[in-house]
Every structure is written in structure tokens, then in C-alpha cells.
Amino acid sequence: MKKLLSSLALLLTGCITCQPIALLSEERAWLGSYTEGQQLTFHSNRGHTATATVLKPQEWHTNTDCNWMESGRYQPIFSQIVLRPSTVYNEKNRDFVVNLRKNTPKRPADVSFSVAGLECRTASKEGQITSKLQQQACTLSTTGKTYPAAYVFRQGQNATIYGGGQLQAFFWDKQDGLIRYELTDGEVFELVSR
């Protein structure tokens, strides 16, 4: 009987395929329209200029061996974009990172940000796409461009600082990506060009 069950499990494993998960276009929009090597320039309210370079975007699936008995019938997807700032605002968490993770096609992707240690995880709950998202109008003094519904993440409201970093807030637009960030000393950097 034990041999029969082992043979049946082996037979079933060979017949079942796993479904790779894909991100929807509105989910992928969180990664902005960045390209590898792109240089972003920010100007501050104190006359300083800062830059950030877009690193190679990463994307991969897990459960690639289709271990459906332990991991399920899906192959979750992970996507990541990293902006490397020229100035180090946090020794332990230097980069500006956006991660997307989607485990099943039935639920929206989970979005998480780690912007020089200022972190926000917007893990979706059943029936709610993202619980910690807050939108606010933002007009950049550097370009005059207005974002009527930019996403804002603030320390103590919907984000937490780790590692003693200098950031207290950042603004994100799904088309233009990082558009503004604020330091704890009151200096504010706004996007000039990308």
C-alpha cells in the first residue's frame, strides 16, 4: 500500500503544472517608468543638488520547481526597482527600493517601499487593495508640475524609519516614480529631471 501511494504521488506530481503569476499593468505601474542607468536629479530648498541612478530592475518567480504539494500551484512573482542615491542618508539602508510581490492571481500585489530606511509595507488584505496608502496633492517648486494625487509616506503615519536614517517623508507618483523626499532637518528635495 505504501508503494502504491508513493507511486500515485509521483504520477500526480508529473501531471500537474504550476501557473506563473503575472503582474497587472496597474500593479507594475508602482515601479515607475524607470530604465537601467537612468539618472534622476533633485534640487533642495537649500540650494543643494542630489542625484540617484536607476539600477538594473529585478524580476523572478519562486516555486519554479512546481512543488505544488508544499508550495501550491502558483509561481509567485517578485519585482524590484532600486534607485541608488549619490548621497548616503542611511548607512544601513542606502538605497531607495520598491518591491512588488504577488502570490496568487486572485489578490492584488503587495507593494513595499524602503527609501533610505523609511519603510512602508502596504500588504493587501482581502477586499482592500492597499491599506496604508495616503494620497496628497503635490506641486514641485522645481518644475511647477502638479501631482493632484501623489502617494505620500510619512514617518509615524504610514511609514517607519529603521536604522536611524535622515528621511522623514517621500512622495511617489506611479508615472514619474520618486518626485519628492524630505529630511528630518527640514531640507526638501524635489525632482528636476529624469
Secondary structure, DSSP 4 states (H G I P E B T S, - for coil): -HHHHHHHHHHHHHH--PEEP---HHHHGGGTT--TT-EEEEEETTS-EEEEEEPPPEEEES-TT--HHHH-SEE-EEEEEEEEESS-S-SSS-SEEEEEEE--TTSPPEEEEEETTEEEE---BTTBS-TT--EEEEE-TTT--EEEEEEEEEBTTTBEE-SS-SEEEEEEETTTEEEEEEETTS-EEEEEE-
